Amino acid sequence: MIIREAKISDVLSIAKVNVDTWRSAYRGILSNEYLNNLSYEQREQAMKNIINNSKKDEISIFVAEESTNGIVGFSTCGRERSNDEIYHGELYAIYIIKEYQNKGIGRVLFNHVQERLSTQKLQPMLIWVLEDNKPACNFYEIRGGSRIKERYINIENEILKEVAYGFI
Protein backbone atom coordinates (compact mmCIF):
# COMPACT_ATOMS: atom_id res chain seq x y z
CA MET A 1 0.00 0.00 0.00
CA ILE A 2 1.36 3.38 -1.01
CA ILE A 3 0.15 6.64 0.54
CA ARG A 4 0.92 9.65 -1.63
CA GLU A 5 -0.31 13.10 -2.57
CA ALA A 6 -3.18 13.11 -5.04
CA LYS A 7 -2.60 14.17 -8.64
CA ILE A 8 -5.09 15.56 -11.12
CA SER A 9 -5.04 12.21 -12.94
CA ASP A 10 -6.49 10.62 -9.76
CA VAL A 11 -9.77 12.53 -9.75
CA LEU A 12 -11.99 9.84 -11.30
CA SER A 13 -10.63 7.17 -8.93
CA ILE A 14 -11.08 9.47 -5.92
CA ALA A 15 -14.64 10.30 -7.04
CA LYS A 16 -15.44 6.59 -7.34
CA VAL A 17 -14.10 5.90 -3.83
CA ASN A 18 -16.06 8.87 -2.50
CA VAL A 19 -19.41 7.91 -4.04
CA ASP A 20 -19.05 4.17 -3.34
CA THR A 21 -18.07 4.82 0.27
CA TRP A 22 -20.99 7.19 0.82
CA ARG A 23 -23.32 4.53 -0.57
CA SER A 24 -22.02 1.89 1.84
CA ALA A 25 -21.30 3.99 4.94
CA TYR A 26 -24.46 6.09 4.88
CA ARG A 27 -26.97 3.41 3.84
CA GLY A 28 -29.67 3.55 6.51
CA ILE A 29 -28.59 7.08 7.53
CA LEU A 30 -29.37 8.94 4.31
CA SER A 31 -32.21 8.08 1.94
CA ASN A 32 -31.65 5.39 -0.66
CA GLU A 33 -32.87 7.79 -3.33
CA TYR A 34 -30.22 10.36 -2.38
CA LEU A 35 -27.43 7.76 -2.26
CA ASN A 36 -28.48 6.17 -5.55
CA ASN A 37 -28.43 9.58 -7.26
CA LEU A 38 -24.85 10.38 -6.25
CA SER A 39 -22.79 10.90 -9.38
CA TYR A 40 -19.19 9.98 -10.15
CA GLU A 41 -19.11 12.83 -12.67
CA GLN A 42 -20.20 15.46 -10.14
CA ARG A 43 -17.69 14.23 -7.55
CA GLU A 44 -14.99 14.06 -10.23
CA GLN A 45 -15.53 17.73 -11.08
CA ALA A 46 -15.55 18.70 -7.39
CA MET A 47 -12.31 16.79 -6.75
CA LYS A 48 -10.71 18.35 -9.84
CA ASN A 49 -11.53 21.81 -8.44
CA ILE A 50 -10.14 20.87 -5.02
CA ILE A 51 -6.88 19.51 -6.45
CA ASN A 52 -6.45 22.43 -8.86
CA ASN A 53 -6.90 24.91 -5.99
CA SER A 54 -5.17 22.87 -3.27
CA LYS A 55 -2.02 25.01 -3.08
CA LYS A 56 -3.93 28.28 -2.95
CA ASP A 57 -6.50 26.91 -0.47
CA GLU A 58 -3.85 25.06 1.59
CA ILE A 59 -5.69 21.75 1.23
CA SER A 60 -3.86 18.43 1.24
CA ILE A 61 -5.24 15.30 -0.41
CA PHE A 62 -3.66 11.92 0.17
CA VAL A 63 -4.56 8.72 -1.65
CA ALA A 64 -4.08 5.12 -0.57
CA GLU A 65 -3.04 3.18 -3.64
CA GLU A 66 -2.97 -0.60 -3.78
CA SER A 67 -0.83 -2.27 -6.44
CA THR A 68 -3.65 -4.39 -7.91
CA ASN A 69 -6.78 -2.26 -7.51
CA GLY A 70 -5.41 1.27 -7.66
CA ILE A 71 -6.80 3.96 -5.35
CA VAL A 72 -8.82 2.40 -2.54
CA GLY A 73 -9.02 5.36 -0.17
CA PHE A 74 -8.24 9.03 0.33
CA SER A 75 -8.14 11.78 2.93
CA THR A 76 -8.36 15.56 2.75
CA CYS A 77 -7.33 18.17 5.29
CA GLY A 78 -6.51 21.82 5.74
CA ARG A 79 -7.35 24.90 7.75
CA GLU A 80 -10.35 24.57 10.10
CA ARG A 81 -13.30 26.07 8.22
CA SER A 82 -15.27 27.88 10.93
CA ASN A 83 -12.48 29.96 12.51
CA ASP A 84 -12.56 28.00 15.75
CA GLU A 85 -10.45 29.70 18.43
CA ILE A 86 -8.83 26.44 19.62
CA TYR A 87 -8.76 24.08 16.64
CA HIS A 88 -6.75 25.38 13.67
CA GLY A 89 -6.64 22.27 11.47
CA GLU A 90 -9.41 20.09 10.14
CA LEU A 91 -9.50 16.57 8.80
CA TYR A 92 -12.19 17.05 6.17
CA ALA A 93 -12.62 13.42 5.19
CA ILE A 94 -11.26 9.91 5.18
CA TYR A 95 -12.95 7.48 2.82
CA ILE A 96 -11.90 3.89 2.17
CA ILE A 97 -13.84 1.46 0.01
CA LYS A 98 -15.62 -1.20 2.02
CA GLU A 99 -13.41 -4.12 0.94
CA TYR A 100 -10.32 -2.32 2.31
CA GLN A 101 -11.75 -1.09 5.61
CA ASN A 102 -10.40 -2.45 8.91
CA LYS A 103 -6.98 -3.13 7.37
CA GLY A 104 -5.10 -0.17 8.89
CA ILE A 105 -5.42 2.13 5.86
CA GLY A 106 -7.55 4.66 7.73
CA ARG A 107 -5.00 4.81 10.54
CA VAL A 108 -2.17 5.46 8.07
CA LEU A 109 -4.15 8.18 6.25
CA PHE A 110 -5.09 9.71 9.61
CA ASN A 111 -1.40 9.80 10.62
CA HIS A 112 -0.45 11.48 7.33
CA VAL A 113 -3.10 14.13 7.96
CA GLN A 114 -1.84 14.78 11.49
CA GLU A 115 1.75 15.09 10.26
CA ARG A 116 0.78 17.48 7.46
CA LEU A 117 -1.33 19.69 9.71
CA SER A 118 1.47 19.74 12.26
CA THR A 119 4.04 20.88 9.67
CA GLN A 120 1.58 23.59 8.56
CA LYS A 121 1.17 24.73 12.20
CA LEU A 122 -2.53 23.80 11.99
CA GLN A 123 -2.82 21.93 15.28
CA PRO A 124 -4.88 21.06 17.18
CA MET A 125 -7.31 19.55 14.68
CA LEU A 126 -10.92 18.47 14.57
CA ILE A 127 -13.20 16.42 12.34
CA TRP A 128 -16.96 16.52 11.85
CA VAL A 129 -18.77 13.16 11.66
CA LEU A 130 -22.42 12.19 11.32
CA GLU A 131 -23.37 10.95 14.78
CA ASP A 132 -25.23 7.98 13.28
CA ASN A 133 -22.05 6.82 11.54
CA LYS A 134 -21.00 4.71 14.53
CA PRO A 135 -17.97 3.04 12.86
CA ALA A 136 -16.47 6.46 12.06
CA CYS A 137 -17.21 7.76 15.58
CA ASN A 138 -15.51 4.69 17.05
CA PHE A 139 -12.51 5.16 14.73
CA TYR A 140 -11.95 8.73 15.95
CA GLU A 141 -12.51 7.81 19.60
CA ILE A 142 -9.90 5.03 19.31
CA ARG A 143 -7.47 7.60 17.83
CA GLY A 144 -7.95 9.72 20.98
CA GLY A 145 -10.56 12.18 19.76
CA SER A 146 -12.89 13.84 22.24
CA ARG A 147 -16.39 14.96 21.36
CA ILE A 148 -16.18 18.72 21.60
CA LYS A 149 -19.32 20.08 19.95
CA GLU A 150 -22.28 19.27 17.75
CA ARG A 151 -24.38 20.84 15.03
CA TYR A 152 -27.27 19.95 12.77
CA ILE A 153 -26.96 19.86 8.99
CA ASN A 154 -29.50 19.48 6.21
CA ILE A 155 -28.87 16.90 3.51
CA GLU A 156 -31.73 16.64 1.02
CA ASN A 157 -34.28 17.89 3.58
CA GLU A 158 -33.07 15.42 6.21
CA ILE A 159 -31.80 17.07 9.40
CA LEU A 160 -28.81 15.11 10.70
CA LYS A 161 -26.64 15.58 13.76
CA GLU A 162 -22.91 15.95 13.30
CA VAL A 163 -20.42 15.74 16.14
CA ALA A 164 -16.94 17.20 16.16
CA TYR A 165 -14.01 15.22 17.54
CA GLY A 166 -11.06 17.25 18.70
CA PHE A 167 -7.45 16.09 18.79
CA ILE A 168 -5.11 18.13 20.95
Protein Blocks (a to p, Z undefined) as FASTA:
>chain_A
ZZddddfklmmmmmmmmmmmmmmmmgokacfklmmmpcfklmmmmmmmmmmmmmmnopac
dddddfklopabdcdddddfklpaklmbdcfbdcddfklgonommmmmmmmmmmmmmmno
paccdddddfklmmlmmmmmmnopacfbdcdddeehiacdddddddZZ
